[in-house]
């Protein structure tokens, strides 16, 4: 049974012929009932729903409707203890229950456990009447536990007996049932400060209070309540669902955290990749500049070596010897291991043939085309460029 503390709590004290409901110290219902059935209880629960909507219900059964006992239980789980007591209810309870519903409350270490029994038909009737008024369920427990909030001896004047409940430090120490009219035995069986929780005039020397109003006023969520096996199964199923939802929420949080971590990692990897790409672009640019510098350096070294290795005077003599008369040298260009001569002649074809026939210029090649020019004195000249490997100049065929 789960309780929402923000919702008001209505305490209902129910006896064989009386129905009392209290909420925050105010009386909601105080009526007599002819018998405990759904038809007689439903109007009272409807009144509660009208005056205190959305409230939590705790129904406290008087000793007329349930029986309260103390028992020494072996160290068993509560469900196993309830099943064992249900199978052997006649052995532990005076009342002959046809279909008992058992509740068990383990007290502090060294104290006996509290066990209570009620007819299943009674709990079914209460739940049915509460459901008819719009309540999902009601928490049903013995009235005696509501009186254990203060130490002392509480005497319940029943029609056929006297219930004596001795409480101590919020727990039940002893429970006795005496014959009607034998209040003189109360001090013998339960010494201490005694209060008679009965609406009728109590015996001399015992304070008198209304048992039903007192129980309903002190109603609070209890760890002992009556549940059928079917209700317990629903509770277990609900707990399993809640546990499953809890684990699902935990797994969802873990998955969300993992996704966030993965997203952060992906962003970091993307940033690293972008940085690497920018560094690679800078490095490629530097390498290209380096390659161009190396190429230019090579050209400079080649030109320098060519300049050092070339003896220009004999070269010009060989060129003059190979060209026809009237030829002019317009320019010399060195590229790597090749010399290029720009020449002006009257007849380019004859000059080219003459150079090719010369033993001083092996592997001579014409570069580009032949251009015709007219000088200031109307002389027609032809311009062309020839290339000769340096190593082949003056080496013969």
N, C-alpha and C positions, 0 to 999 in steps of 0.2 A: 504494500500500500504506500503510494507516494503522496506527499503533502506539499502544497504550495503555501509557504508561510505568509505570503502577501494577501491571501484570501482569508476572510473571517472564518473562525471556527465556531460551529454551533454544537453545543453539547446537549444530547437528548438522553434523558434518564427514562427508561422504559421498564414498567413492572407489569404484573398480570392484569391490573386494573387501573393503571395510571400512566400518563404521558406528559413529561415536562421537558421543555426546550428552552435553553438559555444561550444568549450571545452577548458578550461584553458586559456581563452583569445584569442584563435586562431579560425579563421573562417574555419569551415569544409565544409559548403555548404552555398551559397548565390545565390539563383536562383529564377526565376519567374515561376509560375505555371498557367496554363490556367484555371484550376478549381480544387477544392479539391475532389479528388477521389483516389481510391487505385492505379490505374495505374500511375497517375502523381506523387504520393508520394513515391511509392515503390522504384524507382531508387535512390532517395535522402536518404532514410533510409539505402539502401544498401551501399551507399558511406560512410555514418556514420559508419556502421559496419566494413567496410574495413579500415578506417582511425583510428577508436577508438573502437576496439573490446571489448566485455564484459563490455560495458559502461551502465550506467543507463540513461534512457530517460525521460526528462521532456518536454512535449509539451505545449507551452504557446499560447493560442488562442487570436488573436486580437479582439477588439470590433466589427469587421465586422462579426465574426463567433459566438460570444457569447455575452451575456448581463450581466452586473454587476450592482447590486443594493444593497442598504442598507435597512434593515428592523428591526423592533423591534419584537423579537421573545419571545413568552411565555416560561417559564422554562420547556421545553420539551426535552427529549432525542433527539440526532441528527437524528436518523433514523426516529422517529415520525415526527420531523419537516420537514425532506426532503419529506416524504410521503404526509404531509399536503400541502406543497408548490407545489408538483408535481400535485396534484389534482386541485389546484387553481392557475395554472401558469399564465393564461391570466390576472388575477387580478393584478399581481405584475410586469409583464414584458410588455414592449411595443411591442416587437417582438412576432408575433403569431407563437409559436412553435407547430409543429404537434405532435411530441413525445419528450417532453423536458427531459433532464437529469439535475437534480438539484444538486448543491453543496452548502454547508452552512459552514461558518466559524464564530464561536463565538469569538468576540474580548474581550478585557479586560472589567471589570465591568464598567458600565456607558456608554459604547459605543454600537451603534447598530451593529447587526450582518451583515456580508457580505454574500449575496446570489448571485449565478450566475446560468445561464441556457444556455444550448446548445442543438442543435438537436441531437438526439440519432444516426441518420445516420452519423453525422460528427465524433462522437467518435468511432463508429463501423468502419468507413473508416480508421481512424488513427490507431486503434489497428490492423486491418487487414494488413495494409501496414507495420507496425512495425513487425508483426509476420512473414510476407513474407521475411523480412530481417534477421530473426533469433532471434528477441527479444521476450521474453515471454510476456511482457506488457509494456505499457508506462503510465507515470503519466501525466494526462491532467488537466490543470487548466487555469484560466483566466490570460491574459497577465497583466492586471492592478495590480495584487498582486505582480508581480515581480518589479513594479516601486515603491512600498510602502516602500522600504528599506531606503529611505531618505525623510525627511520632505520637504514639498513644494507643488506646484501646477504643475501637469503634464497635458499638453494639447496634445491630440491625434487628428491629422488631418485626419479624415475619408473622404470617398468620398461623403457621404450624410449628415454628421454632424461633430460636434466637440465634442469629449469626454473630459470632464474636471474632473480630479481625484485629490482631495485634500487629502494629506497624512500628518500624524503627528505621530511621535514616532513609526514608523514601522507599523502603522495601517491606515486603510482607514477612513477618517472623513466624506467626502462628495463626491458624484458623480453627475455630471450634464452633460446633453447633449444639445448642442447649435446648432443653424442652421449654415450651411456652410457659411463662410465668416464673421461671427460675432465674431471675436476674440476681438473686443472692449468690449465685455461683460464679458470676462474672469476675468478681475480684479474686476468687480462688483460682480460676483457670487462667486469668490474664491480669495480673496486678499492674497498676499504673493509672494514669489520668484517663478517665473513661468518659466517652461522649456517646449519647444515644442518638443515632441518626434515624429518627422516626418522627412522623408528623403527629402522632398521638402523644398524649402526656406520658412522659417517661417515669420510670420508678423513682422514688425519692433518692436524692443524692447523685443522680445522673443528669447531666445537662441535656436539654432537648433541642434538636434542630430537625429541619425537614430533610430527610435522607435524599429524596429525589432532587430537590433544589440544590443541596450541597454537592451532590455528585455531578449534576449538569453544569454547575458553576465552575467546578475544578476540572472539567473535561479538558484533556490535552492529548495529542498523538501518543499512542501507546505502542510498545514493542510486542505486546500480546494482543492479538485480535483473532477473531474466528473467521477462518477461510475454509471453504470446501476444497476437496482435492481438485475439482475442476478449476476453481478460482486460483488455487496455488499453481496449477499448470499454466493458466493464463499469465500469472505473475512471472513465472519462470520464463515463459515465452517472451513477455515484454522485456524482461531483463536481458535475455539473450539478444533481442533486437536492439536494445539500447547499447549493449556492449558491442554488437556488430556495427552499429552506426558510429559508435565512438572510435572503433578501430578503423572504420572507413574514413572518418574525419582525419584520424592520425595519418593514414596512408595518403590521403589527399594533400594534407599539409606537407608531408615528406616529398610527394611528387611535385607539388608547387615549388618547394624549396629547391628540389633538383633541377626543375625547369628554369627557375631564376638563376641558379648557379650556372646551368648550361648556357643560358642567355648571356650572362656576364662573361663566361669563358669565351663564347662565340664572339662577343664584341671585342674582348681583349685580343683574341686571335686575329680578328679583322683589322684591328689597329696595328698589330705587329706586321700583318701582311702588307698593309698600306705603307708602313714605314720601310719595310724591306723593298717594296716596289720603287719608292722614291729614292732610296739608297742605290738600288740597281740602276735607275735612270741616270743618277749622278755618276755612278761608276762607269756606265757605258759611255757617257759623254766624255769622261776623263780618259777612258781607253781610246776613244776615237781621236781625241786631241793628241794623245801620246803616239798613236799610229801615224797621224799626219806629221808630227814632229820628227818621228823616226824616219819617215819617208823623205822629208825635207833635208834632214841631216845626211841621209844617204846620198841625196842628189848633190849636196854641198861637198861631201867627201869625194864623190865621183868626179865632180867638176874640178875640185882641187887637185886630185890625183892626175886628172887628165891634163890640167894646166902644167903640173910639175913634170909629167911624163912626155909632154909634147915639145919637140924642138921646132919652133915655128919657122925659122929661116929656111931650112931645107924643105919644109912643107910647102911654103910659098913658091920656092924654086920649082918643086915638082908640079905644083898646080899651074904655074906659068908655062912650064915645058909641055904640059899635056893639053893646054887650051890653044885654040887657033889665035892668030894675030887679031888684035882689036878687041879682045874680050876684056871685061872689067869685073873685079871682085867687089860686090856690093856689101857683103857681110858674112861673118862666120858665127855659127851658133853651136855650142857644145851641149849635147843631151846624153847624160850617162856615158856610155863608151863609144858614142858616135859623134862625128863632126858633120855639120851641115854647112854647105857653101851656097850663098846666094850670088848668082852670076848674071851679067848682062852681056849679050853677044849679038852679032848680026844674024847668025843662023844657029838656033838652039839645037837643032837635030845634028848638025855637023859637030858642034861642040860636045854634045853628049857622046856621040860616037867616038870622038877623039879621046875623051877621058876614059871611056870603057876600053879603048884599044891600048891605053897607056899602061905599062906594067906597074906604075906606082899606085894606082887606084883600083885594087881588086874589090869585087863585090859592091861596086858603086850602084846606087839606086836613085832614080828620079823621084822626088817628093812633090806631090801635087801636080798642077798643070803648068803649061807654058803661057806666060802673059806677054802680050806685045805692047810696046810703048813707043811714043814718038817724042824725041828730044826737042830742045828749043831750036835747033838748026834743022828741023824736019828729018832727022835721021831716025830710021825705024830700027828699034832694038827689041830683042826678045829676052824676057826674064824667066829664070827657072831656078830650082833648088835641087841640089844633089846631096845625098848622105853617104858617108863612107865610114866603116868601122875603123877606129883608131889603130887597132892591132893589124889591120890589113893595108895600111898606108905604107908604101915603100917596100912591101914584102914580096912583090912580084906575083905572078900567077901561081 
